[in-house]
Amino acid sequence: MSETESIFESRGYAYANKLVSTEWVANNLNNPDVIIVESNEDALLYPSGHIPGAYEIDWTRDLNDPLQRDYLDSEQFEKLLSRIGATPSKTIVFYGDKNNWWAAYALWVFELFGFTNTRLLDGGRIKWMKEARELTRQVPEISSASNSVNERDDVTVRAFRNDVLNHLNTPGKLIDVRSPEEYNGTRLHMPDYPNEGATRGGHIPGAKSVPWARAINPDDGTFKTAEELKNLYQNEAQVNPNDDVIVYCRIGERSSHTWFVLKYLLGYSKVRNYDGSWTEWGNLVGVPIER
């Protein structure tokens, strides 16, 4: 991946190899060591046309437990890996709509199981479409692979409500990546998402507001340079690379995107995603809220 790495190294990223370009993907469509995964919010996009050979991972159907609010377990994850033919030696490239919201979310879930040979397609689906690159409606055959899967790591990359409560009394930093209206409590849910709201509006005390989309270039969904990102998170939000950082949004999807930025593009040493986010915190009894 030296050619791709050089593109992203020039932007100053800490882990330049965690991104791939549209050109690199186009040149590796037939590479047996590369698996491409599309993960969208809009379930109609994948069947309407996707990158040739790309598998679909649906965030509700494939990544979440069907009953309780939690992620799939190691046995279910093993079946998912087998379905897309994934093994630790293969590189998995994620991309999707919403400037890679759900692609980053899927990547984060994979890393919960220690499956770290993952990449994001810089710019996601929007950039691939804008460049008029090849699309297909043909769904790849279900593959098969044998894996020994780690137990889910709910400690190093994931935060729970008690972790956040403890964070309120420690020097750790919190980043709220939702919109300013959600942050200040004037909106209880995102537009068109009434089922993912909360009974209380506002933000977790001490959290800095850094909407997730400020990390990307709005014209093509690519990530801003490391220098621009440092200015955003370190200079404006006063969150530093050695801080114990927790990010959150409403259900953990937007904050997965920010988690990726902090961990891999800026090289922050300890970043966790609070996937319970505001749909949990805003409905809890007795927890503190600021507006």
C-alpha positions as CSV (number, residue, x, y, z in Angstrom):
1,M,0.0,0.0,0.0
2,S,3.0,2.3,-0.4
3,E,1.3,4.5,-3.0
4,T,-1.8,5.0,-1.0
5,E,0.2,5.6,2.2
6,S,2.2,8.3,0.5
7,I,-1.0,10.2,-0.4
8,F,-2.1,10.2,3.2
9,E,1.3,10.6,4.7
10,S,1.5,13.9,2.9
11,R,-1.6,15.0,4.9
12,G,0.3,14.2,8.1
13,Y,-1.8,11.4,9.5
14,A,-0.4,9.3,12.4
15,Y,-1.5,6.0,10.7
16,A,-1.6,6.8,7.0
17,N,-2.2,3.2,6.2
18,K,-5.7,3.2,7.7
19,L,-7.1,5.0,4.7
20,V,-7.2,4.0,1.0
21,S,-8.1,6.1,-2.0
22,T,-10.8,5.5,-4.6
23,E,-8.0,4.9,-7.1
24,W,-6.4,2.3,-4.9
25,V,-9.7,0.5,-4.5
26,A,-10.3,0.6,-8.3
27,N,-6.9,-1.0,-8.8
28,N,-7.5,-3.7,-6.3
29,L,-11.0,-4.9,-7.2
30,N,-9.7,-8.3,-8.1
31,N,-7.2,-8.6,-5.3
32,P,-8.0,-11.8,-3.4
33,D,-6.4,-10.3,-0.2
34,V,-8.7,-7.4,-0.2
35,I,-12.4,-7.5,1.0
36,I,-14.6,-4.5,0.3
37,V,-17.6,-3.9,2.6
38,E,-20.3,-1.3,2.1
39,S,-22.2,-0.2,5.2
40,N,-25.0,2.4,4.8
41,E,-27.7,4.0,6.8
42,D,-30.0,3.9,3.7
43,A,-30.7,0.2,3.0
44,L,-31.7,0.9,-0.6
45,L,-28.3,2.2,-1.7
46,Y,-26.5,-1.1,-1.9
47,P,-29.0,-2.9,-4.1
48,S,-29.2,0.1,-6.4
49,G,-25.5,-0.1,-7.2
50,H,-22.3,-0.7,-5.3
51,I,-18.5,-1.2,-5.8
52,P,-18.0,-4.4,-7.8
53,G,-17.3,-7.3,-5.4
54,A,-18.4,-5.4,-2.3
55,Y,-20.3,-7.2,0.4
56,E,-23.1,-5.5,2.4
57,I,-23.0,-5.2,6.2
58,D,-26.2,-3.8,7.6
59,W,-25.7,-2.1,10.9
60,T,-28.9,-3.2,12.5
61,R,-29.1,-6.7,11.1
62,D,-25.5,-7.8,11.1
63,L,-23.8,-5.8,13.9
64,N,-26.4,-5.7,16.7
65,D,-27.9,-8.3,18.9
66,P,-31.5,-8.9,17.7
67,L,-33.0,-8.6,21.2
68,Q,-31.0,-6.6,23.7
69,R,-29.3,-3.3,23.0
70,D,-25.8,-4.6,22.5
71,Y,-23.5,-5.8,19.7
72,L,-23.2,-9.3,18.3
73,D,-21.2,-11.8,20.4
74,S,-18.0,-13.6,19.3
75,E,-19.9,-16.6,17.8
76,Q,-22.1,-14.3,15.7
77,F,-19.1,-12.3,14.7
78,E,-17.4,-15.4,13.5
79,K,-20.3,-16.2,11.3
80,L,-20.2,-12.7,9.8
81,L,-16.5,-13.0,9.0
82,S,-17.2,-16.4,7.3
83,R,-20.0,-14.9,5.2
84,I,-17.7,-12.3,3.7
85,G,-14.6,-14.6,3.6
86,A,-12.6,-12.5,6.0
87,T,-9.5,-13.7,7.8
88,P,-6.9,-11.7,9.8
89,S,-4.5,-11.8,6.8
90,K,-7.0,-10.0,4.5
91,T,-7.5,-6.3,4.4
92,I,-11.1,-5.2,4.9
93,V,-12.0,-1.8,3.3
94,F,-15.1,-0.2,4.6
95,Y,-17.1,2.6,2.9
96,G,-20.6,3.9,2.8
97,D,-23.0,6.8,2.8
98,K,-23.3,9.7,5.1
99,N,-19.5,10.4,4.6
100,N,-18.7,7.0,6.1
101,W,-20.8,7.3,9.3
102,W,-21.8,3.7,9.2
103,A,-18.6,2.5,7.6
104,A,-16.7,3.9,10.6
105,Y,-19.2,2.3,12.9
106,A,-18.8,-1.1,11.3
107,L,-15.0,-0.7,11.4
108,W,-15.2,0.1,15.1
109,V,-17.3,-3.0,15.8
110,F,-14.7,-5.1,14.0
111,E,-12.0,-3.6,16.2
112,L,-14.0,-4.5,19.3
113,F,-13.1,-8.1,18.4
114,G,-9.4,-7.2,17.8
115,F,-9.9,-7.4,14.0
116,T,-7.7,-4.5,13.1
117,N,-6.6,-5.2,9.5
118,T,-9.2,-2.6,8.5
119,R,-9.3,0.5,6.3
120,L,-11.7,3.3,5.4
121,L,-12.2,4.4,1.9
122,D,-11.4,8.2,2.0
123,G,-14.5,10.0,0.8
124,G,-16.7,6.9,1.0
125,R,-19.5,6.3,-1.4
126,I,-20.0,9.9,-2.3
127,K,-16.5,10.3,-3.7
128,W,-16.7,7.0,-5.7
129,M,-20.0,8.2,-7.2
130,K,-18.7,11.7,-8.0
131,E,-15.8,10.2,-9.9
132,A,-18.3,8.2,-11.9
133,R,-16.5,5.0,-11.1
134,E,-17.9,1.5,-11.8
135,L,-21.0,0.3,-10.0
136,T,-22.8,-3.0,-10.1
137,R,-26.0,-4.6,-8.8
138,Q,-24.4,-8.0,-8.7
139,V,-24.1,-9.4,-5.2
140,P,-21.0,-11.4,-4.6
141,E,-21.4,-15.1,-3.6
142,I,-21.3,-15.9,0.1
143,S,-17.7,-16.8,0.9
144,S,-16.4,-19.0,3.6
145,A,-13.5,-18.6,6.0
146,S,-12.4,-20.2,9.3
147,N,-11.5,-17.9,12.1
148,S,-10.7,-18.1,15.8
149,V,-12.4,-15.0,17.1
150,N,-11.4,-13.0,20.2
151,E,-13.9,-12.2,22.9
152,R,-15.4,-8.7,22.4
153,D,-13.2,-6.0,24.0
154,D,-15.5,-3.8,26.0
155,V,-12.7,-2.1,27.8
156,T,-10.1,-0.4,25.6
157,V,-12.2,1.0,22.7
158,R,-15.7,1.1,24.3
159,A,-17.1,3.2,27.1
160,F,-20.1,2.6,29.3
161,R,-22.2,5.0,31.4
162,N,-20.2,4.2,34.5
163,D,-17.0,5.0,32.7
164,V,-18.6,8.4,31.7
165,L,-19.7,9.0,35.3
166,N,-16.2,8.3,36.5
167,H,-14.9,10.6,33.8
168,L,-16.8,13.5,35.3
169,N,-14.5,13.4,38.3
170,T,-11.2,12.8,36.5
171,P,-9.0,14.8,34.2
172,G,-10.4,12.9,31.2
173,K,-12.0,14.7,28.2
174,L,-15.4,14.3,26.6
175,I,-16.3,15.2,23.1
176,D,-19.9,15.6,22.0
177,V,-20.0,15.2,18.2
178,R,-23.7,15.9,17.7
179,S,-25.1,19.1,16.1
180,P,-25.0,22.3,18.1
181,E,-28.8,22.2,18.6
182,E,-28.6,18.7,20.1
183,Y,-25.6,19.8,22.3
184,N,-27.4,22.9,23.7
185,G,-30.7,21.0,24.3
186,T,-32.9,22.8,21.8
187,R,-33.4,19.6,19.8
188,L,-34.1,16.2,21.4
189,H,-33.3,14.2,18.3
190,M,-31.9,14.6,14.8
191,P,-34.4,15.6,12.1
192,D,-36.1,12.5,10.8
193,Y,-34.9,10.4,13.7
194,P,-37.8,10.7,16.2
195,N,-37.3,7.2,17.6
196,E,-33.7,8.0,18.7
197,G,-34.4,10.9,20.9
198,A,-34.4,11.3,24.7
199,T,-36.6,12.7,27.4
200,R,-34.0,15.4,28.3
201,G,-31.9,17.6,26.0
202,G,-28.4,19.0,26.6
203,H,-25.0,17.5,27.0
204,I,-22.8,15.6,29.5
205,P,-21.2,18.1,31.9
206,G,-17.8,19.2,30.6
207,A,-18.2,17.8,27.1
208,K,-16.8,20.0,24.3
209,S,-18.9,20.4,21.2
210,V,-17.1,19.3,18.1
211,P,-19.7,18.2,15.4
212,W,-18.3,15.2,13.6
213,A,-18.7,16.7,10.1
214,R,-16.1,19.4,10.9
215,A,-13.5,16.7,10.3
216,I,-14.3,16.3,6.6
217,N,-14.2,18.3,3.4
218,P,-17.9,18.9,2.5
219,D,-17.3,18.8,-1.2
220,D,-16.2,15.1,-1.4
221,G,-16.3,13.7,2.1
222,T,-12.6,13.2,2.4
223,F,-10.8,13.9,5.7
224,K,-9.2,17.2,6.4
225,T,-5.4,17.3,6.9
226,A,-3.8,16.4,10.2
227,E,-2.9,20.1,10.7
228,E,-6.5,21.1,10.3
229,L,-7.7,18.4,12.6
230,K,-5.2,19.3,15.2
231,N,-6.5,22.9,15.1
232,L,-10.0,21.6,15.6
233,Y,-9.5,19.2,18.4
234,Q,-6.3,20.4,20.2
235,N,-6.5,24.2,19.7
236,E,-10.3,24.7,19.8
237,A,-11.5,21.9,22.0
238,Q,-8.4,21.6,24.1
239,V,-8.2,17.8,23.8
240,N,-4.7,16.5,23.7
241,P,-3.1,13.3,22.3
242,N,-2.4,11.9,25.8
243,D,-5.8,12.6,27.3
244,D,-8.2,9.9,28.2
245,V,-10.9,10.8,25.7
246,I,-14.5,9.6,25.4
247,V,-16.6,10.5,22.4
248,Y,-20.4,10.2,22.0
249,C,-23.4,11.2,19.9
250,R,-26.9,9.7,20.0
251,I,-26.3,6.0,19.4
252,G,-22.5,5.8,18.6
253,E,-22.4,6.0,14.9
254,R,-21.2,9.6,14.4
255,S,-18.9,9.3,17.3
256,S,-17.3,6.2,15.7
257,H,-16.3,8.5,12.9
258,T,-14.7,10.9,15.4
259,W,-13.1,8.0,17.2
260,F,-11.4,7.0,14.0
261,V,-10.1,10.5,13.4
262,L,-8.6,10.8,16.9
263,K,-7.2,7.3,17.1
264,Y,-5.8,6.8,13.6
265,L,-5.5,10.2,11.9
266,L,-4.2,12.1,15.0
267,G,-2.7,9.1,16.9
268,Y,-4.5,9.7,20.2
269,S,-3.3,7.0,22.7
270,K,-6.6,6.4,24.5
271,V,-9.9,7.0,22.8
272,R,-13.2,5.3,23.6
273,N,-16.6,5.4,22.0
274,Y,-19.6,5.7,24.3
275,D,-22.1,3.9,22.1
276,G,-24.9,4.3,24.6
277,S,-24.6,8.0,23.9
278,W,-27.4,10.4,24.3
279,T,-30.2,8.0,23.8
280,E,-29.0,6.3,27.1
281,W,-27.7,9.4,29.0
282,G,-30.7,11.6,28.1
283,N,-33.1,8.9,29.4
284,L,-31.2,8.0,32.6
285,V,-32.6,8.9,36.0
286,G,-30.4,11.1,38.2
287,V,-27.4,11.8,35.9
288,P,-26.2,15.3,35.5
289,I,-26.9,17.3,32.3
290,E,-25.7,20.7,31.1
291,R,-27.3,23.1,28.7
